[in-house]
Amino acid sequence: MSGSELATAVKQTFDVDAKQFRKEAQQEAEQLKEAVKSGTFDNSQALVGLELELYAADTRTDALTRMPRPLLNLIGFEKELGLHNAEMQTAPQPLTTYGLEAQEKELQAHLAPAQEKTAAEDIQLVADGMWTVPPVGETATSYLLDSVEQDGVTIATNMSDAVRYHAMANTEYPSAQRIEAPNVTLESETVMPESLITSIQPHYQVPHAPDLPVYFNYALRVAAPLLALGANSPFFPPDLYDAVPDSQIVAESHVENRIHIFESVLNPPEDAPEPPKVCFPPDFETVDDAIDDIAADTCIVPMEVSVGNRFDDEFAHFRHKHGSYWRWIRPVFDGPSQSSANARIEFRPLPGQPTILDCVAFEAVFAGLMESLPRREHPLRTLPWEDAKINFYRAVEDGLDADIEWITADGTETQDIDAIGHELFEFARDGLELRGLSTDEARRYIRPLRERLDRKTTPASWKIEYVKEEIADGAPLGEAIWAMQSAYIDTQRETLIEGTFVDWLE
């Protein structure tokens, strides 16, 4: 799509009657509630799925590189926000031995040949939380901020040509479009700085849709320890840092800066009347509450929605609104056919992980917890919502060193990360066994994360220690971060498909 065509398409979104769009979405929300009550969104068993985002790196330099669109189409991946991004999604599978194995094999079956094809173009797809080395000959600042004005529309130069992405920078919605993180401040005219980050998003499909709030409220309370185990974005590209001492940057870095980036770029400024969209969500008492929360959320870019033959096209305006309902854990209601209609929980806090098996480990552990905790009526459900939110942001800052409040199975309050981890993994094992996995099979999926806890080492802490060692040897921060990133990419090259992060520690 040319610049003028993209600008024209963005302008056309301005002609959509936002008030009428909201009315349509609200009406569809009421229809959705009735469909949920009638059992349309129920399923005979729990299902799981996964979204995986990656970025492209030049194999000769380990620097970020743009992903050619024909190559992206050739490997069967989807575009994401930046020209350097690629995304894939697994097909939903039952939460069983064969279903989890199918998730693992699907990821391997798609990513292994994709890496072979991209390697022929000197490109490696990288699974990570944040890129730190900009394209050769460019700075991260210029890559993220470069834009042009076309017929009165601001177009980010390095953003994919999706109308919705570009329209975000040209609507009345007051996204701050800036990064605010420890020792980093970046002002932008578009949402392109959000393309610094990549993630994985496990999905858990609940069997009985009206019960979604029970699962959802447990998901909020396990978010902090799971995020602490998965942290993987402690450093920014060096040229984004403020002019402060290297030692201060390292000492004050948070382990999961991806959370700060997403929130500060897309949310309104703190003094704006508009509430934040990227945030830790509330508890829900009923499934109607969850649907109402989505329907009431501000739609950044109301658009003409096309209606086809999908079952959930009956809720097309509601689904479009859901696309910018950016809660860290969010309910989802959709399905291409009435028989596949489902209600599920999308778990969004996790950054990209070093290997496929690490991704599947999080998918399995999260699903196991969703099976076990409600079934066993674990008292974690009584942890106040305010404490769950505080836990979440403590994990963003300090990972496994965070003071996380937890309630054990016997009702004891604790902040002991080993005790928390023990419960997390035991109930995940229990949940997987409830779905028919043997003890050994369940432990195989849990082991990569249990090893992280036992060794008190996450991808973020691995990066931090690598940078500290480089600085101790006399390297300036910029060179230390670049060395760390090269080591990360080179090590991943050997382990992405069949290894785990624990292999990096041997």
C-alpha positions in Angstrom: 0.0 0.0 0.0 1.5 3.4 -1.0 1.7 6.3 1.4 -1.1 8.2 -0.3 -3.4 5.1 -0.3 -2.6 4.5 3.4 -3.3 8.1 4.2 -6.6 7.9 2.4 -7.6 4.8 4.3 -6.7 6.4 7.6 -8.8 9.5 6.7 -11.7 7.3 6.0 -11.7 6.1 9.6 -12.4 9.7 10.6 -15.8 9.5 8.8 -17.1 6.7 11.0 -19.8 7.9 13.4 -18.2 7.1 16.7 -21.5 7.5 18.6 -23.3 5.1 16.3 -20.3 2.7 16.5 -20.6 2.6 20.3 -24.4 2.0 20.1 -23.8 -0.9 17.7 -21.2 -2.4 20.0 -23.4 -2.0 23.1 -26.3 -3.7 21.3 -24.0 -6.6 20.3 -22.8 -6.9 23.9 -26.4 -7.5 25.0 -26.8 -10.1 22.3 -23.5 -11.7 23.4 -24.8 -11.9 26.9 -27.9 -13.8 25.8 -25.7 -16.2 23.7 -23.5 -16.9 26.7 -26.5 -17.6 28.9 -27.9 -20.0 26.2 -24.8 -22.1 26.3 -23.5 -21.1 22.9 -20.0 -20.3 24.3 -19.7 -23.5 26.4 -17.3 -26.3 25.5 -17.0 -29.9 26.5 -13.5 -29.4 27.7 -10.8 -26.8 28.3 -8.7 -25.8 25.3 -5.3 -24.0 25.1 -3.6 -21.9 22.4 -0.6 -19.5 22.1 0.4 -16.4 20.3 4.1 -15.9 19.6 5.7 -12.6 18.5 9.2 -12.4 17.2 11.6 -9.8 15.6 14.0 -10.1 12.8 17.8 -9.8 13.3 20.6 -9.7 10.7 22.6 -12.9 11.1 25.8 -11.1 10.1 25.6 -8.4 12.8 22.8 -9.4 15.2 21.2 -6.0 14.6 17.5 -5.5 14.1 16.4 -5.7 10.5 13.3 -5.2 8.5 11.3 -8.3 7.5 10.6 -8.3 3.7 6.9 -8.7 3.2 7.2 -11.4 0.5 9.4 -13.4 2.9 6.9 -12.9 5.7 4.2 -14.3 3.4 6.4 -17.1 2.3 6.9 -18.5 5.8 3.2 -18.1 6.7 3.7 -15.6 9.5 1.6 -12.5 10.1 2.7 -8.9 10.3 2.7 -7.0 13.5 3.3 -3.4 14.5 6.8 -2.9 13.2 8.4 -3.8 9.9 10.8 -6.0 11.9 8.0 -8.1 13.5 6.5 -11.5 12.7 3.7 -13.3 14.6 2.2 -16.8 14.6 -0.7 -18.4 16.5 -1.3 -22.0 17.3 -4.6 -23.7 16.6 -6.6 -24.3 19.8 -6.1 -27.8 21.2 -7.6 -29.7 24.1 -5.7 -29.5 27.4 -4.5 -33.1 27.3 -1.3 -35.0 26.7 -1.8 -34.9 23.0 -3.1 -31.4 22.9 0.0 -29.9 24.6 2.2 -32.1 22.4 0.4 -30.7 19.4 1.0 -27.1 20.6 4.7 -27.9 20.9 5.0 -29.6 17.6 3.0 -26.9 15.7 5.4 -24.3 17.0 8.4 -26.4 16.0 6.9 -27.3 12.6 6.3 -23.7 11.7 9.4 -22.1 13.2 12.1 -24.5 12.1 11.4 -24.2 8.3 10.8 -20.5 8.8 14.3 -20.1 10.2 15.7 -22.0 7.3 14.0 -19.8 4.8 14.9 -16.5 6.6 18.5 -17.7 7.0 18.9 -17.7 3.3 18.2 -14.0 3.4 20.6 -13.5 6.3 17.7 -13.1 8.8 17.1 -14.8 12.1 13.7 -14.7 13.8 14.4 -13.9 17.5 12.2 -14.7 20.5 12.8 -12.0 23.1 11.2 -9.4 25.2 12.8 -6.3 23.7 15.3 -5.6 20.9 18.3 -3.4 21.9 20.4 -3.2 18.8 18.9 -1.0 16.0 19.5 -1.6 12.3 23.0 -1.0 11.0 23.6 2.7 10.3 20.5 3.8 12.3 19.8 4.7 15.9 16.9 3.3 17.8 15.6 6.8 18.3 15.5 7.5 14.5 14.1 4.1 13.7 11.3 4.5 16.2 10.5 8.2 15.6 10.9 8.5 11.8 7.6 9.6 10.2 6.2 11.5 7.3 3.1 13.6 6.8 1.0 12.5 3.9 -2.1 14.6 3.1 -2.3 15.7 6.7 -1.8 12.2 8.1 1.2 11.2 10.2 2.7 7.9 9.0 5.4 6.1 10.9 8.1 5.1 8.4 8.9 1.7 9.9 5.4 0.7 10.9 3.5 -2.0 9.0 0.9 -0.7 6.6 -2.1 -1.7 8.7 -4.6 1.1 8.8 -5.5 0.6 12.4 -1.9 1.1 13.6 -1.4 4.4 11.7 -4.9 5.7 12.6 -3.9 5.5 16.3 -1.6 8.4 15.8 -4.2 10.5 14.0 -7.3 10.1 16.2 -8.6 12.2 19.0 -7.8 9.6 21.6 -5.0 11.0 23.7 -2.4 8.3 23.7 0.7 9.7 25.3 2.9 8.2 22.6 5.9 8.4 24.8 8.1 6.0 26.8 8.5 6.6 30.5 10.7 4.1 32.2 13.7 4.2 34.6 16.2 6.6 33.0 14.4 6.5 29.6 12.1 9.2 28.2 11.2 9.3 24.5 8.6 11.5 22.9 6.9 10.3 19.6 4.3 11.4 17.2 3.1 7.8 16.7 2.7 4.5 18.7 5.8 3.1 16.9 7.9 2.9 20.1 5.6 0.1 21.2 7.3 -2.0 18.5 10.3 -2.3 20.8 8.6 -5.2 22.6 7.5 -8.7 21.8 5.5 -11.2 23.8 3.9 -14.6 24.2 0.2 -14.8 25.0 -1.2 -18.1 26.3 -4.9 -18.7 26.0 -7.1 -20.8 28.3 -10.6 -21.6 27.0 -13.0 -22.2 29.9 -15.5 -25.1 29.6 -18.5 -23.2 31.0 -18.6 -19.6 29.9 -20.6 -18.2 32.8 -17.8 -19.5 35.1 -15.2 -17.3 33.4 -14.9 -14.8 36.3 -13.8 -17.6 38.7 -10.9 -18.5 36.4 -10.2 -14.9 35.6 -9.9 -13.7 39.2 -7.4 -16.5 39.9 -5.5 -15.5 36.8 -5.0 -12.0 38.2 -3.6 -13.5 41.4 -1.0 -15.7 39.6 0.1 -13.0 37.2 2.9 -11.7 39.5 4.8 -14.9 40.1 4.4 -16.0 36.5 5.7 -12.6 35.3 8.6 -12.8 37.7 9.6 -16.2 36.3 9.3 -14.9 32.7 10.9 -11.5 32.9 13.1 -10.8 29.8 13.3 -7.0 29.1 15.7 -5.3 31.5 17.5 -3.1 28.9 16.7 -0.6 26.2 18.7 0.3 23.2 21.6 2.3 24.6 20.9 5.5 22.7 17.5 5.8 24.4 18.9 6.2 27.9 19.1 9.6 29.6 22.5 11.2 30.3 23.1 9.5 33.6 26.0 7.3 34.8 26.1 3.7 33.5 26.1 2.4 37.0 22.8 4.2 37.7 21.1 2.7 34.6 22.1 -0.8 35.6 21.2 -0.4 39.3 17.8 1.2 38.6 16.7 -1.0 35.7 13.5 -2.9 36.1 13.5 -6.5 34.9 10.3 -6.2 32.8 10.4 -2.8 31.1 8.0 -4.2 28.4 5.1 -3.4 30.8 6.2 0.3 31.1 6.5 0.7 27.4 3.1 -0.7 26.5 1.4 1.4 29.2 3.3 4.7 28.7 3.0 4.7 24.9 -0.7 3.7 24.6 -2.3 5.1 27.7 -3.3 8.8 28.0 -1.1 11.0 30.2 -1.8 10.7 33.9 -3.5 14.1 34.0 -5.9 13.2 31.2 -9.6 12.6 32.0 -9.5 9.4 29.9 -8.8 6.3 32.0 -5.9 4.0 31.0 -6.6 1.2 28.6 -3.4 -0.8 29.3 -3.7 -1.7 32.9 -4.2 -4.4 35.5 -7.9 -5.4 35.1 -10.5 -5.5 37.8 -12.1 -8.6 39.3 -15.4 -9.7 37.7 -18.3 -11.1 39.6 -20.3 -12.2 36.6 -19.6 -12.9 33.0 -21.9 -10.0 32.2 -19.5 -7.7 34.1 -16.7 -8.9 31.8 -18.7 -8.2 28.7 -19.9 -4.8 30.0 -16.3 -3.8 30.8 -15.2 -4.4 27.1 -18.3 -2.7 25.8 -17.7 0.4 28.0 -14.0 0.7 27.0 -13.1 3.5 24.7 -12.5 2.5 21.1 -9.4 4.3 19.8 -10.2 3.8 16.1 -13.9 3.2 15.2 -13.9 1.7 11.8 -16.3 0.3 9.2 -16.4 -3.4 10.1 -16.8 -6.0 7.3 -19.3 -8.8 8.0 -18.7 -12.2 6.5 -19.7 -15.7 7.2 -18.1 -16.1 10.7 -20.4 -16.7 13.6 -18.9 -14.0 15.6 -19.5 -11.4 12.9 -22.8 -11.0 14.7 -20.7 -9.2 17.2 -18.4 -7.4 14.8 -18.4 -4.0 16.4 -17.9 -5.5 19.8 -15.0 -7.6 18.5 -13.4 -4.5 17.0 -13.6 -2.7 20.3 -12.0 -5.7 22.0 -8.9 -5.2 19.7 -7.9 -2.2 21.8 -9.1 -3.5 25.1 -5.5 -3.8 26.3 -5.8 -5.2 29.8 -2.9 -7.4 30.9 -5.3 -10.3 31.4 -8.4 -10.1 29.3 -11.5 -12.1 28.6 -12.2 -13.1 25.0 -15.4 -14.1 23.3 -15.3 -15.3 19.7 -15.4 -18.2 17.3 -15.6 -18.6 13.5 -18.6 -20.9 13.9 -21.3 -21.4 16.5 -19.9 -24.8 17.4 -16.4 -23.3 18.0 -17.6 -20.3 19.9 -15.7 -19.9 23.1 -15.0 -17.8 26.1 -11.3 -17.7 27.1 -8.7 -15.9 29.1 -5.8 -14.3 27.3 -2.8 -14.0 29.5 -0.8 -11.0 28.2 1.9 -10.0 30.7 4.6 -12.5 29.5 7.5 -11.3 27.3 8.9 -13.4 24.5 11.0 -16.4 25.9 14.3 -17.8 24.8 13.0 -21.1 23.4 9.8 -22.8 22.2 9.8 -25.2 25.1 9.9 -22.3 27.5 6.9 -20.8 25.8 5.0 -24.1 26.0 6.0 -24.4 29.7 4.3 -21.2 30.5 1.3 -22.2 28.4 1.0 -25.5 30.3 1.7 -24.1 33.8 -0.9 -21.3 33.3 -3.5 -23.8 32.0 -2.7 -26.2 34.9 -3.3 -23.5 37.4 -6.6 -22.6 35.8 -7.7 -26.2 36.1 -6.6 -26.8 39.6 -7.1 -23.6 41.6 -10.8 -23.3 41.0 -11.4 -27.0 41.4 -9.6 -27.1 44.7 -11.1 -23.8 45.8 -7.6 -22.5 46.7 -7.8 -19.6 49.2 -5.6 -17.5 46.9 -9.0 -16.2 45.7 -9.3 -14.3 48.9 -6.1 -12.3 48.3 -7.4 -8.7 48.0 -7.4 -7.3 44.4 -5.3 -4.3 45.5 -2.6 -6.7 46.7 -2.7 -8.7 43.4 -2.1 -5.4 41.5 0.7 -4.3 43.8 2.3 -7.8 43.4 2.1 -7.4 39.6 4.1 -4.1 39.5 6.5 -5.3 42.1 7.3 -8.3 39.8 7.8 -5.8 36.9 10.4 -4.1 39.0 12.2 -6.8 40.8 11.2 -10.2 39.3 12.0 -13.1 41.7 13.4 -10.6 44.2 10.0 -8.9 44.6 8.0 -9.0 47.8 4.9 -10.8 46.5 2.0 -11.4 48.8 0.6 -14.9 48.6 -1.9 -17.1 50.5 -1.0 -20.8 50.6 -3.4 -23.7 50.5 -3.7 -23.8 54.2 -4.5 -20.1 54.4 -1.0 -18.9 55.5 0.2 -15.6 54.2 3.7 -15.6 52.9 6.2 -13.6 50.8 8.7 -16.5 50.5 9.3 -16.9 46.7 10.3 -20.5 47.2 7.1 -21.3 49.0 5.1 -19.4 46.4 6.9 -21.2 43.6 6.3 -24.6 45.2 2.6 -24.0 45.4 2.5 -22.6 41.8 4.1 -25.7 40.4 2.3 -28.2 42.6 -1.1 -26.9 41.6 -0.1 -26.6 38.0 1.0 -30.3 38.2 -2.3 -31.2 39.8 -4.3 -29.3 37.1 -2.4 -31.1 34.3 -3.0 -34.4 36.0 -6.6 -33.6 36.2 -6.6 -33.3 32.5 -5.1 -36.8 32.1 -1.3 -36.1 32.0 0.9 -38.5 33.9 3.0 -37.0 36.8 6.1 -37.4 34.6 4.5 -35.6 31.7 3.3 -32.8 33.8 6.7 -32.4 35.4 8.3 -32.2 32.0 6.3 -29.1 31.1 6.9 -27.6 34.5 10.6 -28.3 34.8 12.0 -25.4 32.7 10.3 -22.9 35.1 11.0 -24.8 38.3 14.7 -24.8 37.3 14.6 -21.0 36.9 13.2 -20.7 40.4 15.7 -23.2 41.9 18.6 -21.3 40.3 17.1 -17.9 40.9 17.8 -17.1 37.3 15.5 -15.7 34.7 16.3 -14.4 31.2 16.2 -10.9 32.6 18.7 -11.7 35.4 20.9 -13.5 32.8 21.0 -10.4 30.7 21.7 -8.2 33.7 24.6 -10.4 34.9 26.1 -10.5 31.4 26.1 -6.7 31.2 27.5 -6.3 34.6 30.4 -8.6 33.8 31.1 -6.7 30.6 31.2 -3.4 32.4 33.4 -4.9 35.1 35.8 -5.8 32.3 35.9 -2.2 31.2 33.2 -2.0 28.5 30.9 1.0 28.4 27.2 0.3 28.8 26.4 0.6 25.1 29.0 -2.0 24.2 28.0 -4.2 27.1 24.4 -4.3 26.0 25.3 -5.0 22.4 27.6 -7.9 23.5 24.8 -9.3 25.7 22.3 -9.1 22.8 24.7 -10.9 20.4 25.3 -13.6 23.0 21.5 -14.0 23.5 20.8 -14.3 19.8 23.8 -16.6 19.2 22.8 -18.9 22.0 19.2 -19.0 20.9 20.2 -20.0 17.5 21.3 -23.4 18.9 18.4 -23.9 21.4 15.3 -22.2 20.0 13.6 -25.3 18.5 14.4 -28.1 20.9 16.2 -26.6 23.9 15.3 -24.6 27.0 16.7 -21.6 28.8 18.2 -23.9 31.4 20.5 -25.2 28.7 22.0 -21.7 28.6 23.0 -22.1 32.3 25.0 -25.3 31.9 
